[in-house]
Amino acid sequence: MAKAIMNFTWRSHMAGLLASLALAVAAIAAPTRGAETVNGIAAIVNDKVITYSEVRGVVEPRERLLRAQYSGPELVKKITELRKAALQDLIDRELIIQAFQKESLVIPPHIVDERVDQVIKESFGGDRNAFIKTMEAQKFTMSKFRELERDKIIVSAMRAKNVKSNLIIPPSKVEEYYRKHREEFASKAQVKLRMIMIPGRPDSSGAAAQKTMAEEIRAKLITGADFDKMAQMYSEDSTRDLGGDWGWIDDKTLSKPLSDVAFSLHPGEISKIVDLGGNYYILKVEGRQGGDVKPLDKNLRAEIEARLRQEQAQQLQDHWLASLRSKAYIKTF
């Protein structure tokens, strides 16, 4: 059968798909630790073997970050999850390449040449000698690098061929998404808050007196006493010297019981006494802002359409990969 030459219309998107040579070299030649340097078979995909060293090569940069952030059983769990995901990605990548070969498609050599030239331009400022020296220092051959870049082109091309990106999103779907996710399109609600905290002192004989004090303070506030001055005189939290001023807060700033009270108040309104954790709180909201939902205008429609299009493309890709997996012999070790 004569080989077909694919029409690579995705060239304009190549810049976004390029990986720097430094990352490529790190992925292939990164050092491993101790007993992990022993290689072995991680998976078999039809007649292709994927080795543990390939998996470690992919995850090594990320593993270094994990080792700096975690330790003990948690580190083991994180690395296990990372390697499992990397192995699945390598399996899917191999399935895509095999599907490409099965369709008797080819990548013209000049496409790979262009990719290599672009990597040199973007990662080495166009200095081919620096590029070659870096590869030599990492014992990384040009043929291996070209093979890696060729495989990236194949995977990208096959995804573009089998997963359409120009999906049509009906207006009804956009409106349904908007109704179900209105909170995503609302500005963050905030209140400008002042608060007085009177400690309850439940372990002392003055507990009842503290509650009585809180009630008297609230009564004075209701009849026009200055909240700022009352807070400076009686409050015992960190904002005392500021007259109990918390400034603009959102619904995550305070504990939920206090937050619920604060966001239930109208500007100028003073709360009832809130008994929480043995202490007594009096809240006053001085202003409200945010919480408004964006209208479903032309720009927001376009934003939602893009989200839905991406979700559908992901679903199509998952379905396509599931189909490739179902037709293949895959064994992991």
N, C-alpha and C positions, 0 to 999 in steps of 0.2 A: 504494500500500500504506500502510495506517495505521501510524504509527510506534509501536513498542512502547516502553514506559517500564520501564527495568530497576529491579528491586527491590534497592536498594543496602543490602544487609545488612551490608556491611563498614564502616558508619559508625563503629562502635565502635573500629575499628582506624585511624581517620584520623590520630590524633595521631602514630602511629609512621611515617606516610608523609609527613608535612609537611616541606617544606624551608623554611628561613627566607627571608624576602624579601631579606635581604642577599646570600645565596648566589645567589638567582635573578637579582638585579640584576647581580652580579659575572659570572655565567655569560653574560648577554646583552650587557652593556655593557662588559666588561673591556677595557682597552687592550691592543693588540698591538704588535709591534715591526717597525720598518723596512718591508721589502718585504712582510711578512706581512699588512699591512693591505689588500692587493689581494684582492678577493673573486673567487670563481669557483665552478664546479660541482664538488662533491666526489662526488656520487652522484645517480642517478636511480632512484626507486622507483616503478614504474608511471608515473603522470603527475606525481609529486611530485619536486621538485628539493631536494636537501640541499646547502647551500653550505659553502664552507670557513670562512666566518665563523661559521656555526652550530657547526662542529666546534671551532673555536678558542674559541668562547664556553663550550663545555662543559669543555674541558680547561685553560682559562687558570689557574684557582686551583692545579691540580696542577702545571702547567708552571712556575709561579713557584717552587714548592718544588724541582722538578728542577733549575732553573737555579741555585739556591743550593747544590745538593748535587753536581752533576756539571759537567763541561766537556768540550770537544773531541768526539771521535768517540763517546764513551760518552753524552754529553748528546744528541747527534743520534739515537743508537739508542733511548734512552729516550723521547724526544719522539715519534719515529716510531711506536714501539709504542703509546704512549699515544693518539695521534691515530687510529691504525688501530682500536684497541679502541673509542674514542669514536664513530667513524664507524659501526662495526657496531652499537653500541647505538642510534644515531639511526636507522639503517635498520630495526632490529627494532621500535623504537618506532613508526615510521611504518607498518610493516606491521600492527601491532596496531591502530593508529587506523583504518587503512583497513578492516580486518576488522570493526571496530566499526561503521563507516559502512555497510559492505556488508550487515550484518544489520539495518540500519534502526533501530538503537538510538539513544536520546537521553539526554543528561544534563539533568535538570530544572535550571533556572537557580538554584533555591534551594539546590541541593547545592553549586554553585560559590560562592554567597553565603556559605554556612556555612564553606567552606574559607577564603575570604578573611578572614572575621571571625576565624577561629581563628588564622590567620597573624598578624593584627594583635594579637590578644590575647597570643600566645606570644612574638612577636618584638619587639613595640613596647609591651607592657604595656597594651594596649587603646587606645593613643593614635592615633586615625585620622589626626589632623593630621600627626604625626610620620611616619606611614606614607606619606602623600601627598607630604610634603616630600622624603622620601628618594627616592621615585620620580621626582619632578620634577628633583631634583639629578642623577640618573643618566639623565635623558631617557628614562624608562621609563613607558609609558602604562598606564593601568588596564586597557584592553582587552587589551593584550599580556600583562599579568600574569594576567588572568582566563583567557585562552586557554592560557597555560602551565599553570596550575593545573587547568584542565579536562582538558587532555591527560594530566596525571598521574593524575587520577581515572579516566579512560578506561583507561589502561594497567593500573592497579591492578585495576580491575573486570574487565577481560578476562582478566588472569592468574588472578584468583580463579575466574572462570567456567570457564576451560579447564584449569586445573591444580588438581585436588582436593588439599586439605591434610589431610583426615581419612582418610588411607590406612590400611588394616589391615595390620599387620606380624605375620606368623605367629611363634609362639614359637620354631620351629625356626630361623628367620632370626636371631633375637636370639641364640640359643645359638651358632650358627655364627660370628657376628660376634665374640662373646665369646671363642671358642676361637682365632680367628685374630688377635685384637688384645689378648691378655692383658697385654702389656707396657704398654698404654695405661692399664690399671686397676691397675697396681702402684705402690706408693709408691717413691720414689727410694732405691735402695740406697746406703748410705754405710758407710765404715769409719773408725775413729779410728786415725790412723797416726802412727808415729814413724819417722824415716829418718836414716841416716848416709850421707854422701857422702864418699868418699875420691877425690880427683883422681888420675888415672892418670899424668899427666905423661909422655905417650908420647915427647916430644921430648927428654927428659933421661935421664941414666943411671940415674935413680932409679925408672924405671917398674916394674921387677920388685919393688923394695922396697915400692912402694905397694901392689901386689897382695898381697904377703906381709903387710903391715900390716893390710889389710882382712880377710885370713883369720884373723889372730891376734885381731882385734877380735871377729869373729864367734864364734870359739872361746870367748872369755871370756864373751860374751853367753849362749851356749848353756849355760855352766856356772854362770850365775847373776849375772853382772855387771850393774850397773844401767845400763839403756839410756840413761837421761837423762844420767848422768855421762859415759858413754863418748862420747855425741854431743857434749857440751860440750868434751871433751878433743880429739876427733879429727875430727869432721865439719867440712866446709868449705862448707856451703851456708847459706842465709839463716836457717835455723831453728836454727843451732848454739846460740845463747844460750838458746833455749827447750828445749834438750835434744832437738832433732830433732823437736819436736812440730808436726805439720801439722794437728792437730785433725780434725774430721770432714770428709771429702772424698768426692766422688762419682767416678764412673768417667771424668769428663772433666777432672779437675783436673790429673792427671799425664799424661805421654806414655803411649801405649798399652802399650809393654812394661812400664813400671813399674806402670801401673794394673792390668794383667792379673795381675801378681805379687801386688799388694796385695789384690786381691779374691779371690785363690785361698787366702789365709791364713785360719786360724781365730784367734779371739781368744787372745792370748798367744803365738802362733807367730812365730818369727823366720825370715825368708827365707834362702835360699842367697844367695851373692854374685851380684849382677846386674851384668854387664859391659855397660855401655851408653855409647856415644860416647867410649870411652876412659877412663871413670870407673867407680868401683866403688860399688855401693849395697847397703846392708843395711836391710831393712824389718821393722818389727814392727807387727802389728795388735793394738790394745788393746780393740777393740770393734766390733760390727757393728750396724746398724739399717736398717730399711726393707726394700724388696724384696718385701714381702708383696702378694699379689694380692687385690683386693677380691672378696668372694663375689658370685655373681650373685643378689642379693636383689631385692626388689620395686623399690627405688629405682634400682638399676643397670639393671634391665630397662627401666624407664621412660626412663632416659637413653639407652640404646641404641636403643630404639624411636624416640625423637625424632630421633636421628641418621639412622637408616635411612629414616624418613619424609621427612626433609629431602632425603636423597639421591634418593629415588624421585620426589619433587616436582620436583627439579631435572632429572631425566631426562625426566619428562613435559613440563616446560617446554621443554627442548631439542628434544624430538620435535615439539612443537606449533610452535615457531618454525621448525624445519626444514621442516615442512609448509607454513607460510606463505611461506617463501622459495622453495620449489619451484614454487609457483603464481604467483609474481610475476616481473615484469621488473625486474631489478636490474643497474645498471651503475655501476661506480666508476671514478673518474678519478685 
